[in-house]
């Protein structure tokens, strides 16, 4: 009677034992080659996807950089304010006038949302907007 832990190759003749080991080794090598082939194909697919994604994200970053070049801001004291514009003088005595956009966001520090009437001459403000074609538009005003 055979022990259940006996190796399968124990009862084989020496020639059959060699053949069994050789076939098993060839099977493992073929399996490894097939696996490497399919992994290589999968890697090439992901490389193409990565290249496409990289091209798209590079174009997106370039567009964002171009758009960000037009951002403008000033920190200073309100010199004048109308329904359509705000004039601010910074600490270097530079005076800038910006036109309000239709969707300008005005906030008062500590109080949250506010409106244009809350902007008073002499108030300290941060004005953020865009400078395009020498026309400054304010999209956000933060009253200090």
Backbone torsions as a table, in degrees:
resi	resn	phi	psi	omega
1	UNK	NA	139.5	-177.3
2	UNK	-92.1	144.7	175.6
3	UNK	-76.2	142.2	-177.7
4	UNK	-67.6	-20.0	179.8
5	UNK	-89.4	1.3	-178.4
6	UNK	-67.2	137.6	-180.0
7	UNK	-65.9	145.4	-177.5
8	UNK	-63.4	-35.3	-176.0
9	UNK	-81.6	-3.7	-176.6
10	UNK	-63.2	-41.7	-174.7
11	UNK	-89.6	4.1	-179.7
12	UNK	-85.4	150.8	174.3
13	UNK	-69.6	154.9	-177.1
14	UNK	-53.5	-40.9	-179.9
15	UNK	-67.3	-42.1	178.3
16	UNK	-68.5	-35.2	178.6
17	UNK	-62.3	-45.1	179.0
18	UNK	-63.4	-43.7	178.9
19	UNK	-61.7	-43.0	179.6
20	UNK	-61.4	-45.2	179.2
21	UNK	-66.2	-42.6	179.7
22	UNK	-62.6	-47.0	179.5
23	UNK	-63.9	-42.4	178.0
24	UNK	-61.5	-42.3	178.8
25	UNK	-64.9	-44.8	178.2
26	UNK	-61.5	-42.0	178.8
27	UNK	-60.0	-44.5	-179.7
28	UNK	-65.0	-41.0	179.0
29	UNK	-64.6	-45.9	178.6
30	UNK	-61.3	-43.4	178.3
31	UNK	-60.7	-41.3	178.9
32	UNK	-66.1	-40.8	179.2
33	UNK	-65.6	-43.0	178.5
34	UNK	-63.2	-43.5	178.3
35	UNK	-62.0	-43.0	178.4
36	UNK	-63.9	-38.5	178.4
37	UNK	-60.7	-49.1	-178.4
38	UNK	-69.8	-35.3	175.9
39	UNK	-65.7	-38.0	177.8
40	UNK	-64.1	-41.1	178.1
41	UNK	-64.1	-42.6	-179.9
42	UNK	-64.1	-38.7	179.6
43	UNK	-63.8	-41.0	178.8
44	UNK	-63.8	-38.8	177.8
45	UNK	-63.1	-44.1	-178.9
46	UNK	-70.0	-31.2	176.1
47	UNK	-63.0	-42.7	178.5
48	UNK	-64.0	-41.9	178.2
49	UNK	-62.9	-41.8	179.4
50	UNK	-63.4	-42.4	179.4
51	UNK	-62.1	-44.9	178.8
52	UNK	-61.8	-45.0	179.6
53	UNK	-62.8	-41.2	179.6
54	UNK	-63.3	-42.7	178.5
55	UNK	-61.5	-44.3	-178.6
56	UNK	-66.1	-43.3	-178.1
57	UNK	-70.3	-33.1	176.7
58	UNK	-65.2	-42.2	177.8
59	UNK	-64.1	-39.9	179.3
60	UNK	-64.2	-43.7	179.1
61	UNK	-63.2	-41.6	178.8
62	UNK	-61.4	-42.2	177.6
63	UNK	-63.3	-42.0	180.0
64	UNK	-65.9	-40.2	178.1
65	UNK	-62.9	-42.2	178.5
66	UNK	-61.4	-42.4	179.9
67	UNK	-67.8	-38.2	-177.7
68	UNK	-69.5	-21.1	178.8
69	UNK	-63.8	-23.8	-176.7
70	UNK	-89.9	-1.8	-179.8
71	UNK	-69.5	147.8	-175.3
72	UNK	-141.8	146.3	174.5
73	UNK	-154.4	157.3	175.9
74	UNK	-148.2	142.7	175.9
75	UNK	-118.5	127.3	-179.5
76	UNK	177.1	-155.7	-176.3
77	UNK	-109.4	138.2	-180.0
78	UNK	-69.9	124.2	176.7
79	UNK	-94.4	-37.0	179.6
80	UNK	-157.7	151.9	177.4
81	UNK	-146.7	135.9	175.0
82	UNK	-127.3	-174.6	177.3
83	UNK	-65.7	-25.7	-173.9
84	UNK	-112.5	-19.3	-174.4
85	UNK	-137.6	162.6	172.9
86	UNK	-136.4	135.0	177.9
87	UNK	-115.2	127.2	-174.9
88	UNK	-127.1	139.9	177.1
89	UNK	-111.9	123.6	-179.5
90	UNK	-86.6	-177.6	-175.5
91	UNK	-72.3	-7.9	175.8
92	UNK	-103.4	18.2	179.2
93	UNK	63.1	21.0	174.7
94	UNK	-84.8	130.2	-178.3
95	UNK	-109.7	128.8	179.4
96	UNK	-127.5	141.9	175.7
97	UNK	-118.3	132.4	180.0
98	UNK	-125.3	145.9	176.2
99	UNK	-91.6	136.6	177.7
100	UNK	-71.5	139.7	170.6
101	UNK	-80.3	165.8	178.0
102	UNK	-63.9	-28.1	-176.6
103	UNK	-108.1	30.8	-179.1
104	UNK	-58.7	137.0	178.8
105	UNK	-105.2	122.1	-179.8
106	UNK	-116.0	124.0	178.7
107	UNK	-128.2	148.6	177.7
108	UNK	-111.0	126.1	-176.6
109	UNK	-55.3	124.1	178.7
110	UNK	87.7	-15.9	-177.4
111	UNK	-114.3	-11.8	-180.0
112	UNK	84.9	-142.7	-175.9
113	UNK	-61.7	152.0	-179.7
114	UNK	-152.6	-170.6	178.7
115	UNK	-133.9	178.0	-175.4
116	UNK	-63.4	-28.4	-180.0
117	UNK	-66.3	-20.4	179.9
118	UNK	-75.9	-15.4	178.9
119	UNK	-81.5	115.8	-178.0
120	UNK	-114.6	149.0	175.1
121	UNK	-60.5	134.5	-179.0
122	UNK	94.7	-12.3	179.8
123	UNK	-73.5	146.0	175.9
124	UNK	-84.8	130.6	-175.7
125	UNK	-139.4	160.5	166.9
126	UNK	-119.3	123.9	-179.8
127	UNK	-114.8	128.3	-178.7
128	UNK	-122.3	137.5	179.1
129	UNK	-170.3	-149.1	-179.2
130	UNK	-130.8	148.6	176.4
131	UNK	-118.3	102.6	-179.5
132	UNK	-127.7	126.9	178.8
133	UNK	55.6	43.1	179.9
134	UNK	58.2	24.5	175.8
135	UNK	-120.6	116.1	-177.2
136	UNK	-94.2	127.4	176.3
137	UNK	-119.1	132.2	-180.0
138	UNK	-93.7	122.9	178.1
139	UNK	-105.0	-15.8	178.7
140	UNK	-149.6	136.4	175.8
141	UNK	-128.6	125.1	177.6
142	UNK	-112.6	118.8	-179.5
143	UNK	-91.4	126.8	-178.1
144	UNK	-80.4	NA	NA
